[in-house]
């Protein structure tokens, strides 16, 4: 028998993937390796139903935990002692040693066998190890409300023993569901939408429209901060910056005031779609929530979708209210960034009234006065990372 420091990581949704399960497992293992780059000489290995991460002696558990909580696909993980080809006596000795690191008056032992060659049943292990810990510590067994739980997982010819469970973010591993282009403002909703769609396994690139040269660079700085904050979850991501002020100016000189916001959105969607096609993305993502503001009514959402010709528009927050979105933003750490003052491009040339039901004929008439193709080409040509 030998022991070593390791992380035993679990997934849930991936386990339901049937014949495609190995595809998702490989991506998850690769993402874990990317997440832990620079954190020491860790080694990641797929084992039945789990991911094993072997750690160097000098590993910083707090740093590793911080990184692993941002790996989509993981439902949870634990820092564990690894026992090779253990006997019942080895398991009991390991539990007694683990118990010395805990403060408890009551305890329980929870053993699980998965693809294991270990001959005894989980119940036999629980009873044998539990008795040994009780005799060594003098503490009582409590199977319903124990102060300490000794977890034992038996996989192939090894056992993994741990006390504490850390929660993961769940979902699917990033990169298992294609690539998307997400519109990112400096506000609260759009970074949450990008995070939510990444949780479903998509690689996410962002595009931000700023009002320069008619506004200060504060919204571009804010978008950069948000994209950087989200990057640990997204594994790899690019942020495109598109100067939109001159395009807005063109719209203002020709279009009726009440249509401006919808027209801004239509041009953003056209430019974002062109960038997405060029970058190999398969869908656009926005942070819109149905009915939250005037531009997000069903008629206006339909009007913006109509100009996207080759891909779906995904709105992961469409059924969320503002408080629900803010709660997610606070949990993932984007809220404090998003509420900092900045000049969003949509506040430029804001009309007194915004239509809640833009008519296709009105929009077509307004855009007939504009060089739509030329403005879109200009936006794409000026996009920069």
N, C-alpha and C positions, 0 to 999 in steps of 0.2 A: 504494500500500500504506500502511496505517496500523496501529498496534499499540495495544492497550489492555489493562487489567487486567480479568480475568474469571474466573468459576468455570464449569467445564464439569462438569455433574453427570450421573451415570448411574443407571439403574435396570435391574433384571433381570426380576423377576416381572411387572411391569406390561407388559413387552414380549411376554408370552405371552397377553395378554388379547384378542387378535383384534379383532373389531369394537367391543368395549367399551373398547379401549385409550385412546381419547381422553378418556373419562370419568375414568379413573384419572389420566391425565396432567394434566388440568385441576385436579383436587383436589390432586395433588402440588405443582403450581406455586403454587397458593393457599396451601398449608401452608408452603412455603418462604418466601413473602412474609410470612406471619404470624410465622414463626420469626425473620426478620431485621428485624422492626420495631424501630426505635430504633438500628439499627446502621449508619446512614448511608443515603445515597440510592442504594440498590441497585435494579436493574431486572431482573425475572425474565421470561424468554421461553422458550416451548417451541420447540425446533428438532428436526429429525428424529432420533428415538431418544435424545434428551438434553434436559436443561434447561440453559439458558444464564443465568448471573447476571452482569450487568455491575456493576462496582464503581467507586466513587469513588476518586480518587487517595489519599485519606487513610484508606482502609479498613484496619481492624485484622484481619489475616488470622487471628491466633490466636482472636480473639473470634468471627469468622465460622465458623471450623472447629469451635469448641466448639458453636455453635448447630446447624450442619448435621449433625453427628454424631448429633443427636437427632431428625432428621426421618425418620420411618418412610416407606419406599418408596424411599429413596436407597440404592443399593448402594455408591456411592463418589463421590468428587468430587476435582477438582484445580484449583489456582490456575494460570491459563494466560494466555499472551499471545495476543491475537486479531489475526490478520493478514487483511486484507480484499483479496480478489482477488489472491492471491500468485502469483508465478512460482516456478519451481524455484530461481532465484537468490535470491528473497526468503526461501524456506524455509531455504536454506543459510545465509544471513546471520543469520536469526533463531536458528537452532540454534547458530551460533558464539557469538552474544551470550549465549544461555542457558547455554552451556557455561562462559562466563567466571564464572558465579556458582557453579560446582560445583568440587569437588576430586575428581579422578579420574585414574586411569592407563589405564583401559580404558572403552570405551563401546559403545553400540549405538543405532541409530535404529529406531523402531517407528512406521510410518505406517499409518493406517487411513482408508479412504475410505467415507463413508456419505452417500448422496443428494448426491453432490458433482459439480460441473461441471468439476473439475480433470481435465485430459486424461491425465496420466501415471498409471501403475499404482502401487500401494503399493510394490512391489519396486523400481521405477525411482526413486521418491522416496528409499527407504532407501539405495540405492547412491549416488545423486548427493549427498544431504545428508551421508551418512557419509563420503564421500571429502573433501568440503569441510571437515568438522570435523577429520578426520585431518590434512589438509594444514595447517590453521590452528593446531592444538594440538600436533601431533606425537605424539598418544596413539594407542594401538592399538585396533583393533576386536575385540570379544569378544561373540559372539552367544549365549553360554550362561551367562556369569557376569560380566557387565559391572559396573563400579563405578557407572556412570551410564547411565541410559536416557533418551534424548530421545524423548518421545512426541509424535506429530503426528496430530491428528484433522482430517480434511477434511470439512466439512459445507456443502452448497450452495456458495457462492462464497467461503467463509472457511476459515481454518486456525486450529487452537488448539494451541499448543505448550506443553508442561509437562514437569516432571521428576518430581514427587512425586505419589503417589496416596494419598488419605485414604479410609479405610473408612467406609461408612455403616451404619446399623442394619438395612437390608434391610426385608423385609415389604411391606405395602401401606399407602398413605397413610391417615392417620386421617380418618375421615369417609366412607370408601368402603364400609363394611360395617355401617352402622346404628349404633344407640346401645344401650349396655348399662348396667346398674346393678351395680357390684361391691361386695361386702361387704368392708370394710377394717378389719382389727384394727390393733393397734400392733405386731404381730409380723412375722416374716420372710416368710411365705408369701403372704399376700394382696396386698401391693404388687407382688410379682413376677407374680402372676396378672393383676393389672390391666395391668401393663406388657406381658405376653405377649399379652393379648387386644387391646390397642391396636396391637400390631405386626401383627395381622391386619386392621387397618383400622377397628376400632370406635371410636366416640366413647365415652369412659368417664366416667361419674359414679360417685361413691363414697358409701356409707352406712356410718357408724361407730356402733356401739352401745356406749355407755359406762355404767358402773355408778352414776353419780350418781343420787340423793344419798347412796348408801351407800359410795361410793369417792371418792378424790380425783380431780382433773381430769387426772391424768397421761396416761391413755390417749387422751383427747381431744386433748391437746397433741401427743402422738406421732403420732396419725393426721393432724393438720393438717400437721405437718412432712413426713410421708411424701407426702401429696397435693401439697404445694407443691414438693417435690423432683421428683415425677413430671410436673409440669405442662408443662415444656418438650417432653416427648415427646407429651403428650396434646393439645397445642394449646389446647384449652379444656375445662375440667372443673369440676364442682361437687362439694363435699363436704357431705353431710347428716349432722348429728349427732342421734342419737336417744337420749334418756335411757331406760335399760333397767332400772335398779335396782328401781323399784317393780313392774315387770312380773315380774322375777325373784322378788321378795318374794311376790307372789301365787302363783307356781308353787310356791315352797318350802312355803307353808302348806297346800297341798292334795295335791301329787304325791309319789309314792314317790321316795326318794332316788336309786335307781339309774336313774331315767328323767329326772332333771332336765336333764342336759346336752342330751339329744336334744330335750326340750321347749323349752329355751332356743333351740336352733337352729330349731325349727319356727316359733316366734313371730318370730324374726329374719327368716326367709324370707317369712313372711306380710306383715310390715311392709315389707320391701324390695320385694316384688312390688307392693304398693299404691303405694309411692313411684315405682317404675319405670313403672307404668301412667300415673300422673299426669304424669310427666316425659317420656313418649313413648319410653321405652326398650323394647326388644324381647326382652331376655333378662337373667337374673341371672348373675353371675360370682362364684365363690368360690375360695379358695386351697387347697381340700381336696386331699389326696393319699391315694390308696387305701391304707388300713391303717396310716396314720402314727400315729394315736391312736385311742382307743376309739370316739369319735364318728364316725370316718371308715371304718368297716367297710361292706361292701356293704349289709347290712340297715339300718344306721343312716342311710346316705346315701339309701337308698330311702325311709326313713321321713320324712326332711326334705323330699325332693322331692315327696312325695305331697300336701303342703299348698300347693304352687305350682300354681295352676290354669290360668294363661293364657299361660305363656311357658316356654321351655327354661331349664335351669340348666347353665351352661357351667363346666367345671373344667379349665382349661388345664394344671394341674400334676398331674392325676390319676395319671399314670404316672411322675412324677419322685420320686426319693428325696430325703432331706433334704440330702445333700451337693450334689446337682445344683441344688437350689433355692437353697442358700446361695451357690453359685458365681455364679449369675445375680445374686443380690442384691448381692454384692460388686462385680460388674462394672458394675451400673447405679447403685451408690452408696446403696442403701437399707439395706444390712446394718448399718452402724454406727448408723443411726437406730433400726432395729428392735430391736437388742439393748440399748438403754438401758432401765433399770428403769422399769416402769409398772404400774399396776393395771388389768389387763384385766377386763372385766365377767364373763367366764366363770370367773374364779377366785373370784368371790363365791359363797357358799353351796355350795362344791364338796363333793359327797358322797364318802364313802370308796370306794365302788365305782360304776363306770359300766358299764351294760350294753353289751355289744358287739352285741347283736341284739334291739333293742327290738321287741316284738310290736305290730302295729297295734291289736289289741284292748285291750292295756294302755294304749297312748297315747290311744286314744279314750275309755277309761274315765277316765283322769286329766284329760283336757281337758273332759270332761262336767261336771266340778266347777268349771270356770273360765268366766268370761265372755269367750270367745275373741274374738268380734266386738268387744266393748267395749275389750278390751286392745289389739287391733290398731288400732282407731280412735284410741285414746289415744296409741299410739306414733307414728302418722302425724301426728296433730295437733300433737305436741310436737317433731316433727322440725324442725330449723333449719339454715340454712347459715351 
